[in-house]
């Protein structure tokens, strides 16, 4: 699934995404840490990996695994 960064706090390394269906999804610091990314900007597109309960486990740039 993909979404767009709506918010990102560089201090806590948490944020929210607006998914393509219009819903919002928060991601924790652990999902950002799993990405290997150093920062995010508002409006940036991301691919989102979730667990069975729809908790975000990893965010990444589209097309980059």
C-alpha positions, 0 to 999 in steps of 0.5 A: 500500500502507498501513501503520502507523508502528512506529518513527520516529527524528526525528534520522535521520528514518528508521523502520519500518512494519508493513504491513497484511499484518503484514510490517515495512518500513523507510523511509529519510530520503529517503522521509520527506523526499519526504513533505513531513511534519515528524514522525510518531508511532507508530501513525500510518497512512501510504501507502507508495510503493515502487520495483520492488525494494520500496524505499520512495521516499515515505511520505504520509498516506492520501488526501493526495498 
